[in-house]
Amino acid sequence: MDRTVSAWVTSGDERLGVVGPFAVDVPWWADVTPVVAHLRQALGVDVLVLRLLEVDGGEGGRGGHVTYHVEALERPGPGRLTTPPADPADPTGTADPAGPAGPAGPAVLNGPERLRMPWARIDGLRELLGWAADALTTAGRPLSGPIRQHRTWNLSGLFRLPTARGPVWLKATPPFATDEATVIGAFAALDPSLVPGVVASGPRRILLEHLPGEDCWDASAETIGSAVTRLAAAQAELVGAVPPGLPDRRGPVVAGRVRDLLAGDVGRELTAEEVDRAYELVERWPTLAECGLPDTLVHGDFHPGNWRGDGGPPAVVDFADAHLGNPVLDGIRARDWLPAAKRPVAAEAWIKAWAARVPGCDPARALAIAEPLSHLSYAVRYQEFLDGIEPSERIYHLGDPAGSIRAALRTVAMD
């Protein structure tokens, strides 16, 4: 799915103009690497993508025509930008930023927004990147070149920082994300090879060692078995010893949150029959508990795109959805996001891993019972995203809670 881009460029409070539309070779809206590369060449100065303003077309976070707010770190030379269309509410571009404006007028570009992430504001970005540079210096690994922006959206900002001893990755996360340094530390104490090394961390930010290799979307049977078995082994060790402060997503808690969704706006997106059937599904959580799997530290998004490997045992990344809950959620995520022919490999490895570590439990039955419940769990998580992000970014997740509930119902229909 193709993506084209327009960039509304500012420098501080000044609107400089527009670049685009232009095509990029990566469809994902959050991946700004090709956007930054094109704009650096077009403008002759370094830039940072602050945030998405609007999307015309596309779906699922990719494709269509995407408009971004971009900050030029120096003033570009003359003739490199197109004069922006006049804002009917502010034809001179001098209106109060808090006042009304057109689609990309000053209020949209610079106006205050309570839920805007720090890395979506230039002052927040400067503070974040300054913190990272100072932290690397303190760690004895000062920057050896310019910081490069790779991803920005409502769930994270991701930057590559070069050092003489290899690259380091800076990740910033929102208030509704789990503290990744805490989770990585808990797993690293049991199996250091399971997670990336932490160079430094702070509130809602972390510096991570680079992991060579690639994401494991088409993992071998050996890689699948290694990832699933090693995570389960660490999770079993952490039963009763999870780090404090984790979000509580144990069965009764999630069931209550799903009922809240069904009774609110999400329920109004569903038919009456769908709501009734979803309420019936919620009653499966006690049956899942009967399978005997203990609550522990759950990754929360354990698909193979969050495994990183170079031929050896893979490491696991992205712990922003980690929580206290039933580990079956990770077993289902690992299985269902692999190619169909490899899903039985993940299921068998997960079943064997938990059967060996918790005598008397029934992980195979848990996988079957939890299939629809996993979708209900993600409906709750998607609503947390929507409740915590600014309006222009909601397009990433609009309809996802209701869509996940419908996915749960389809799963039951296929039983």
N, C-alpha and C positions, 0 to 999 in steps of 0.2 A: 504494500500500500504506500503510495507516494506521499511525501510531505513537501509543501512549499512554505516559505517563511517570509514574513515582513517584520521589520524591527523598528520600533519607535525609539529613537535614540535621545538620551538626555545627558546633560553634564550638570550635576547638582540640581538646581531648581529650573534650569533652562532647557527647554525643548529644542533640540538641534535640527531634527528632521527625521526622515524615514529612509530606510534602505529596504529594497525589495518591491515586489515579491521575487524570491529566488528559490531554486530547488536544492534540497539536500538529500544525501544518499542513505540516511537512516530515518525510518518512519516514526520512531518513538518521540513523542512530544518532550519528555523529560530529558532526553539525550541531547545536550546542547553543544557537544564537541564540534560537530560540523557547522553549527550556527556561529560559534565563536570564531572558528577558522575562517569562514567566509567573511565575516565582518572585520576581522583584523586586516585581511587583505584589502577589502573594499575601502576601509576608512584610514588605514595606515597607522592605527593606534590600537593599544590593548583595550579590550572591552570585557564586561561581565554581564551575563544575562541575569536580570533580576527576577523576572517572573513571567508567566503566561498571562496575556490579556484577554484573548478570545480565540476561538477555533471555529472555522467554517468547514463543515464536513468532517470526515474522519470518524473513527470510533475506537473504543477500547484503548484510548491513550496513544493512538497513532494515526498517521495519515491526515489528509485534509490540508487546509491553509491555516497556519498558526501565526498569531501575532504576539510578539514578546516585547516587554519593556527592557531595554538594554542601556547600560550606563557606559559611556566612553570615559576612559580614565585620563585621557588628554583630549584637547579639542582637535577634531580632525581638520585637515586643510580644506580650503574652499572648494565647492563644486562636488563634494563627495556624497552629499545627501540630497534627497528630494524634499522640498518644502512641504510640511504636512498639510493636509486639508484643513481649511478653516473650521474651527469649532463654532457652531452657531451660537453657543452660549458665551463664547469668549473669542471673537475673531482676532484679537490682538495677542492672545496667549498670555494675558497678564492678570487673569481673574484670580480671586482667592482660591487656593487649592482645595479649601473645604467646601466651596460652592458647587453649583451644578455644572455639568460639562457633558460634552458629546461622548461617543464611544471610546475615544482615546484622548480626551482632553485632559487638562491639568488635574482635575479631581481624580480621574482614573489613574493617571501616572504617578502623581505625587501626594494625593490626598491621604489622610490617615485611615487606617483600617485595623481594627482591634485584633483580628486573627492573622494578620500578615506575619510570616515567619521572619526571623532576623536576617536570614540569608537572602530574603527577597527585598531587602532595603540596602541601599549603598552604605549607610552608616553601620548597619549590622554586619555587612560583608567585610568592611574594612576592619572592624573590631575582631571578627572571627579569624580572618587571615593574619592579622597582627598577632593574635594569641598563638596561632599555629607556628608562626615564624619564631616567636619567643620560646615556645615550648621545645622546638627542635634545637634551638641554640642551647637551652638548658640541658637537653639530653646529649649534647656533644655532637649533634648532627645538623649543623646550620644549612640553610638553603644553599643550593649550588646553581640555581637558575630560577626562572619565573614559575610561579604557580599557575597551573592550568585547570580551568573549570571543565568538569565532565558531565555532571548531571545537576539539574535543579528542578524541584517540584515540591508539592506540599508535604511529602513524606521525608525528604532529605535533600541536602546539598552535598555534592561529592567533588573533591578536588585532589589532583595529583601534585605532590610536592617533591621536587628532585633534591637529593642529597648525595654526597660523595659515596655513601655506603648503600645507595639504592633508593628507589622512590618510596615515599610514605603517602598514605591516603588519609585525607581529612574528611570526616563525615560529620555533618550537623543534622540533628534530629529534632522533631517537634515535641511540645510538652506531653503529648499523649503517647509518645514512644517510651519503651522501657530503656533504662540506663544500660547501654551495651557493655560498658567497661565492667560493670558488676557481674553480668552474666558470663562474659568471656572469662573473667577471673575465676568464677566458680568451676567452669569446665576445664580451664587450663590447669587448675590445681590437681585434677584427676588425669587429664590426658592433654599435655601441651600441644601435641600435633593436631588436635581436633579443631583448634581455633587459631586465628591470626594473632601475632604478637601485638601488644599494646605499647606504643611509644609514650603516649601521654593522654590524659583525658580531663574533661571538665564538665560542668553542667551542660547537657545536651550537645556534647561534642566529643570526638575521639580521634586520635591519630593512630593509624594501624600500619603495621609492616606490610609491604607488598607481598602478595602470594603469587608465585610464578604459575604458569599453566593457563587453563581455561575453565570456564563454567562447564558443568558436567551434564548438560541437557541430554546427550546421547551416551551416557555412561556405560562402561562395560559391566558385566555381571560382577566382576571382582571389585570394581569401584563402588557399585551399589551396595554390595554386601559390607564393604568396609565402612562406608558412611553410616548406614543404618545400624550396624552392630555396635560400632564404637559410640555413637550417640546414645543408644539404648543402655550400654554399659555404664556410661557416665550418669545418665538419668537415674538408673537404679541405685547408684551409689549416693545420689543426692536426695533420695527419699528421706524426709524428716530433717533435712539439712539444707534446704534451699536458702539462698541469700534473702535477707529481709527486703521489704519494699516492693516485691514483685506484684504486678496486678493479679488479683484473685479471679481466675476464670474456671474455678471448679464447677462441677455439674449443676448444683443448685443455684449458683450465682448466674451462670450463663442462661439457665432455663428461665430465671426471673427476668433477665434482660430481654430474652426473646419474647416473652409475654408482653413486656412493655412496648416492644416494636409493633407487635400485632394489635395492641390496643391504641396505637398512635397513628402518626402520619404514614408510616410504612404499611400498616394494615389497610389504610385507605387506598393504597396503590394495588391491592390484591382484591380478588373477588371474594364474596362471602364464603363460597365453598373452599377457596384456598386458605382463608383464615381459619376455618373450622378444622381443616386437615392439618394445618401447621400446629394448632393447639394440641391436636392428638399426638403429633410427633414429639412435642416437648415432653410428653409423659414417658418417653423412652429413656430419659437420663437415669432414673433409678435402675433400669434393666442393664444399662451399660456398667453401672457401679458393681453389679453382681458378678461381672467378669473378673473382678479381683485385681485389676491393675491399680497400682498406687498413684496418688497425685504426686507430681514432682515438677521439676523445672522443664517446661515445654518450650521448644524453639518457636513454634507458632507459624512458621512459613518455610517448612523444611522441604522445599522442592529442589530438584537437582540443579536449578540455576543458582542456588545459594550454596552449592558445593564447589570448591575450587581445587583442581588437581592437575598434576603434570606427569601422571603415570603411576605415582605412588598413592598411598592413602590420602584421600582428599581432606581438606580443611573445610569447615563450615563457617559461613559469614551471615551477616544481617540478622541481628538478634533483637530488632526493634519491636517485634511482636511477642517476645518471650513473656512467659507468665507461669503461674502456678495452676496446674490443671492435669487432665488425663493425657498421658503421652500418646494415646491412640491417634490424636490429631496429627502428630508428626508421621506416624505410620501411613495414614491415608494420604497426606500431602506428598510424601515420597513416592508412593505407588502411583497415584493418579496423574502426576505430572510427567511421568516417563512415557516413552513410546509404548504402545499397547503390548508389543511382544515382550517387553522387559518388566512389565508391572508384576507378573507373578514372582519374579526374582526378588523384588523389593518386599512384597508381602511375605514370602517365605522367610527371608532374612529377618524381618521384623518379628514375625511370630516366634521363630526359634530363639531370637535374642531375649525376648521377654519370658518365654516359657522356661528358659534356663535360669533366669535370675529371680523369678517370683514363682516358686513352686505352688501348684494348685490354681494358678490364674488361667484364663482362657482367652489368649490374645486373638485367636482366629475368630471366635464369636464376637469379640470386641470390635474387630474391623468391620464385620457385617452390620452390627447394630449401629455403629458410629458413623456409617457412611452418610446418612441424611443429617445427622446431628452436626457433622463437621461443617456442612453448608450453613446451618443455623448459627453456628459459632462465628463464621465469617460474616454473616449478615450483621451481627452485633459489632464486629470490628469495623466493618465498612461504615456503619452509622457513627462510630467514634471518629473516623476520619472526617466525615461530612460535618459533624458538630464542631470540629476543631480547626477548620481551614477557611480561608477567605472566599468570598463568593466567586471570583473569577476562576478559582482552582477547583471548584466543586464539579466541574465537567468531567474530571478524572473518575469520579465515583458516583455520579448521579445514577440512581436506579439500581445500584449494586446491592443494597440490603434486600429490596424486594426480589431482585433477580436471584440472589442466593437462596432465599426462601423457596422460590419456584424450583430452583435446582434441587433442593432437598425433596420437594414433592415429586419431581420427576424420578429421582433415585428410588423412592418407594414404589412408584408405579412400575419400575423395571424389575422389582424383586420377583 
